[in-house]
Amino acid sequence: MGKTSDLTAVQKTIIDTLHKEGKTQKVIAKEAGCSQSSVSKHINRQAKGRKKCGRKKCTSSRDNRTLQRIVTTNPFKNVGEIHKEWTAAGVSASRTTTRRLMKDMGFGGRILCVKPLLNKKQRKKRLAWAKDKKDWTDAEWSKVMFSDESKFCISFGNQGPRVWRKSGEAQNPRCMRSSVKFPPSVMVWGAMSSAGVGPLCFLRSRVNAAVYQEVLEHFMLPAADQLYGDADFTFQQDLAPAHSAKTTSTWFKDHGIPVLDWPANSPDLNPIENLWGIVKRRMQYARPNNAEELKTTIRATWALITPEQCHRLIESMPRRITAVIEAKGAPTKY
């Protein structure tokens, strides 16, 4: 980026502000995200009072407000659709100009955030749960074994639909779509604590109460011995039907294992969800050819998770709870 005409309005504001504060051009360039020569040219141009050169803008302020209104109203449309609607409003501009102006306004095509659909009753229960747990210490959370199932696919290339939004608007309801939970066809069960991760279980069939209790018997108990030894712990699980079945509750009572009460549709409160995300990001360039190769890749990636990573995720629980309280039970960025 060597031309000052390539600088956005935001970058120019950053350069002017930091220059007034006496920052060096090297520091300014790093903060503004541009080359040092661009910073120098912009500062010299401002000092000489020269007007910006180049072709006259083909759109007016009113046209730009119309474009911003279109993008804000229809954030899920692509550039071509937005450009078509804009020109239909009587604006004469190219598709390239449309994209450039959207960028200048701060809009960028980003991966869509998908959050669970929460009704009023569920939000109320999440808020009550968060308030009840807000005074828990790191030591108390370290005694919790978090568990979850996750779906893994052979292809990791498709990251889902995108949305036009500005920085900091990821959690804006306008820029999100709700999801509902449904049982995926291929699942992997795992558990973690602040001491690290336990063994993985690859589920071959739909998870009902009987299958889940076998997972607990053959994978959760060994994980507990590995992560806690003889120390007491509390087990965390979501409210899936197999988890909340009466026979499963009886299994926990028979084995003397306390279960953490948990609000419905709350993956943002479970740090193992972030752990699954770490594993999938590390696997994004892997190209397994079949299910067995996929399992091998998952096991190898899971084995690279360190206790330090798990400990940092567990330490985030107080922040997650605070976020839920501030959002009054609504989904949070976690």
C-alpha positions in Angstrom: 0.0 0.0 0.0 2.1 2.9 -1.3 -0.6 5.5 -2.2 -2.4 7.7 0.2 -5.5 7.3 -1.8 -5.6 3.7 -0.7 -5.9 4.6 2.9 -9.3 4.3 4.5 -10.9 7.1 6.5 -10.3 5.0 9.7 -6.6 4.6 8.9 -6.2 8.3 8.2 -7.9 9.2 11.5 -5.5 6.8 13.3 -2.5 8.4 11.6 -3.6 11.9 12.4 -4.3 11.1 16.0 -1.0 9.2 16.7 1.0 11.9 14.8 -0.4 14.6 17.1 0.6 12.4 20.0 4.2 12.4 18.8 4.4 8.8 17.8 7.0 7.6 15.3 6.0 6.8 11.8 7.0 3.1 12.3 4.6 2.9 15.3 1.9 4.7 13.4 2.2 2.4 10.4 1.9 -0.7 12.7 -1.2 0.6 14.4 -2.9 1.8 11.2 -2.1 -1.4 9.3 -0.3 0.2 6.4 3.2 0.9 5.1 5.5 3.5 6.6 5.7 5.3 3.2 1.9 5.7 3.2 2.1 7.3 6.7 4.8 9.6 5.6 3.0 10.7 2.4 -0.2 11.3 4.3 1.5 13.4 7.0 3.4 15.5 4.4 0.2 16.0 2.4 -1.6 17.2 5.5 1.2 19.5 6.4 1.3 21.1 3.0 -2.5 21.5 3.0 -2.8 19.8 -0.4 -6.1 18.6 -1.6 -6.6 15.0 -2.4 -6.0 14.3 -6.1 -7.8 11.8 -8.2 -11.1 11.5 -10.0 -14.1 13.1 -8.5 -16.4 10.8 -6.5 -19.2 9.3 -8.5 -21.6 9.0 -5.5 -23.0 11.6 -3.2 -23.3 11.4 0.6 -27.0 10.6 0.1 -26.0 7.7 -2.2 -23.6 6.4 0.4 -26.3 6.6 3.1 -28.6 4.6 0.8 -25.9 1.9 0.4 -25.3 1.7 4.2 -29.0 1.3 4.7 -29.2 -1.5 2.2 -26.2 -3.4 3.8 -27.6 -2.9 7.3 -31.1 -4.1 6.3 -29.8 -7.0 4.2 -26.5 -8.1 5.8 -26.7 -11.7 4.3 -26.7 -10.6 0.7 -23.5 -10.8 -1.4 -21.9 -7.9 -3.1 -23.6 -8.5 -6.5 -27.1 -8.5 -4.9 -26.3 -5.4 -2.9 -24.9 -3.6 -6.0 -28.0 -4.5 -8.0 -30.3 -3.1 -5.3 -28.2 0.0 -5.0 -28.2 0.8 -8.7 -31.9 0.1 -8.8 -32.3 3.0 -6.4 -30.9 5.3 -9.1 -27.2 5.2 -8.3 -24.6 4.9 -11.1 -21.6 3.0 -9.7 -19.7 -0.1 -10.5 -19.6 -3.3 -8.4 -15.9 -2.5 -7.5 -17.0 0.9 -6.2 -19.8 -0.7 -4.2 -17.3 -3.1 -2.5 -14.8 -0.3 -1.9 -17.4 2.0 -0.3 -18.7 -0.9 1.9 -15.1 -1.4 3.1 -14.7 2.3 3.8 -17.8 2.2 5.9 -16.3 -0.6 7.9 -18.2 -3.6 6.5 -16.4 -6.8 5.9 -17.6 -10.2 4.8 -17.1 -12.4 7.9 -18.1 -15.9 8.9 -21.6 -16.0 10.3 -21.9 -16.6 14.1 -24.6 -19.3 14.8 -26.0 -19.3 18.3 -28.6 -21.6 20.0 -32.2 -20.4 19.9 -33.2 -19.5 23.4 -36.7 -18.8 24.6 -37.7 -16.5 27.4 -37.9 -19.3 30.0 -34.4 -20.6 29.1 -32.8 -17.2 29.3 -34.3 -16.7 32.7 -32.9 -20.1 33.9 -29.5 -19.2 32.4 -29.5 -15.9 34.3 -30.5 -17.6 37.5 -27.8 -20.2 37.1 -25.1 -17.6 36.4 -26.0 -15.6 39.4 -25.9 -18.7 41.6 -22.3 -19.5 40.3 -20.9 -16.0 40.1 -18.9 -16.4 43.3 -17.3 -19.7 42.4 -13.5 -19.6 42.6 -11.0 -21.1 40.1 -10.3 -23.8 42.7 -14.0 -24.8 42.6 -14.2 -24.8 38.8 -11.0 -26.9 38.6 -12.9 -29.7 40.3 -15.4 -29.8 37.4 -14.9 -32.3 34.6 -16.5 -30.8 31.5 -17.8 -33.1 28.8 -19.5 -32.9 25.4 -20.0 -34.5 22.0 -19.0 -33.0 18.7 -19.4 -33.7 15.1 -16.4 -34.1 12.8 -16.5 -34.2 9.1 -14.0 -35.4 6.5 -14.0 -31.9 4.8 -13.3 -28.8 6.9 -13.2 -26.4 4.0 -16.8 -25.1 4.2 -16.9 -22.5 6.9 -20.6 -21.7 6.4 -22.5 -18.6 5.2 -21.1 -15.1 5.7 -22.5 -11.8 6.8 -21.7 -8.1 6.1 -21.0 -6.5 9.5 -18.6 -4.1 11.1 -15.9 -4.9 13.7 -17.5 -5.6 17.1 -20.9 -6.5 15.7 -20.4 -10.3 15.9 -23.0 -10.7 18.7 -25.4 -8.2 17.2 -28.7 -10.0 16.7 -29.0 -8.4 13.2 -25.8 -10.2 12.2 -26.6 -13.6 13.7 -28.8 -16.6 12.9 -30.3 -18.9 15.4 -29.7 -22.6 15.4 -31.6 -25.5 16.9 -29.9 -28.6 18.3 -30.3 -31.9 16.5 -28.4 -35.1 16.9 -25.6 -35.4 14.3 -24.9 -38.7 12.5 -21.2 -39.0 13.6 -20.2 -37.9 17.1 -17.1 -37.9 19.2 -17.3 -37.7 23.0 -14.6 -36.1 25.1 -13.9 -34.7 28.6 -11.5 -32.2 30.0 -10.5 -30.5 33.3 -8.0 -28.0 34.3 -5.5 -30.9 34.5 -5.9 -31.8 30.8 -8.0 -34.0 28.6 -9.3 -37.6 28.9 -9.6 -40.3 26.3 -11.9 -39.9 23.3 -14.8 -42.1 22.5 -16.0 -42.5 18.9 -19.7 -43.1 18.9 -20.9 -45.6 16.3 -24.7 -45.3 16.8 -27.2 -42.8 17.9 -26.7 -41.9 21.5 -29.5 -43.2 23.8 -29.4 -43.6 27.5 -27.9 -47.2 27.3 -25.1 -46.1 24.9 -24.3 -43.0 27.0 -24.0 -45.1 30.1 -21.5 -47.3 28.4 -19.5 -44.2 27.5 -19.5 -43.2 31.1 -18.4 -46.6 32.3 -15.6 -47.2 29.8 -14.4 -43.6 29.1 -15.6 -41.2 31.7 -14.5 -43.2 34.7 -10.9 -43.8 33.3 -10.8 -40.1 32.5 -11.7 -39.3 36.1 -8.9 -41.6 37.4 -6.4 -40.0 35.0 -7.3 -36.4 35.8 -8.3 -36.5 39.5 -7.0 -39.7 40.9 -8.7 -40.2 44.3 -9.8 -36.6 44.6 -13.4 -35.6 44.5 -14.9 -34.0 41.3 -18.1 -32.9 39.8 -19.2 -34.0 36.4 -20.7 -31.6 33.8 -23.0 -32.6 30.9 -25.6 -30.8 28.9 -29.3 -31.6 28.9 -29.5 -34.0 26.0 -32.2 -36.7 26.4 -29.6 -39.5 27.0 -27.9 -37.4 29.7 -31.0 -36.4 31.6 -32.7 -39.9 31.4 -33.7 -41.4 34.7 -31.5 -44.5 34.2 -28.5 -42.2 33.7 -29.3 -40.3 36.8 -29.5 -43.6 38.7 -26.1 -44.6 37.2 -24.5 -41.4 38.6 -26.1 -42.0 42.0 -24.9 -45.6 42.1 -21.4 -44.5 41.3 -21.5 -41.6 43.8 -20.7 -39.0 41.2 -22.3 -35.5 41.7 -23.5 -33.9 38.5 -23.4 -30.1 37.9 -26.7 -28.5 37.3 -26.7 -27.0 33.8 -28.9 -24.6 31.9 -30.4 -25.7 28.5 -28.8 -24.6 25.2 -25.7 -23.2 26.8 -22.6 -24.3 24.8 -21.2 -20.8 25.3 -20.8 -21.7 29.0 -18.9 -24.9 28.3 -15.1 -24.5 27.8 -14.8 -27.8 26.0 -16.7 -26.2 23.1 -13.7 -24.0 22.6 -11.4 -27.0 22.9 -13.3 -28.7 20.0 -12.8 -25.4 18.1 -9.1 -25.6 18.6 -9.0 -29.2 17.4 -11.0 -28.4 14.3 -8.9 -25.3 13.4 -5.7 -27.4 13.7 -7.3 -30.0 11.4 -8.6 -27.5 8.8 -5.8 -28.4 6.3 -6.0 -32.2 7.0 -7.5 -34.2 4.2 -8.4 -37.7 5.5 -9.7 -40.0 2.8 -12.0 -42.1 5.0 -13.5 -42.4 8.5 -10.5 -44.3 9.9 -8.0 -41.7 8.7 -10.3 -39.0 10.2 -10.3 -40.8 13.6 -6.5 -41.1 13.5 -6.2 -37.4 12.8 -8.6 -36.5 15.6 -6.8 -38.6 18.1 -3.4 -37.2 17.1 -4.7 -33.6 17.3 -6.5 -34.2 20.6 -3.3 -35.7 22.1 -1.5 -32.3 21.4 -3.9 -30.4 23.8 -1.8 -29.4 26.8 -2.9 -29.0 30.4 -2.0 -25.3 30.2 -4.6 -24.8 27.4 -7.2 -26.6 29.4 -6.4 -24.6 32.6 -6.8 -21.3 30.7 -10.2 -22.3 29.4 -11.3 -23.3 32.8 -10.1 -20.0 34.2 -12.5 -18.3 31.7 -15.6 -19.6 33.6 -16.0 -16.4 35.8 -15.8 -14.3 32.7 -18.4 -16.4 30.9 -20.8 -16.1 33.9 -20.3 -12.4 34.0 -21.1 -12.1 30.3 -24.3 -14.1 30.8 -25.4 -11.8 33.6 -24.6 -8.7 31.6 -26.5 -10.2 28.6 -29.5 -11.0 31.0 -29.3 -14.7 29.9 -28.9 -14.1 26.2 -26.2 -16.0 24.2 -22.7 -14.6 24.6 -19.5 -14.4 22.5 -18.1 -17.5 24.1 
